[in-house]
């Protein structure tokens, strides 16, 4: 698995976790990512 693939999987895990628990802030804090990054990732995969 390449670094790029690992990065994509990590981003998807963050997005899935936020959806599962229903709280973006807690999910971002748990994974150590900024909310601005989270929303950028989310917007990139939304149709």
Buried (B, 14 or more C-beta within 10 A) or exposed (E): EEEEEEEEEEBEEBBEBBEEEEEBEEBBEEBEBEEEEBEEBBEEEEE
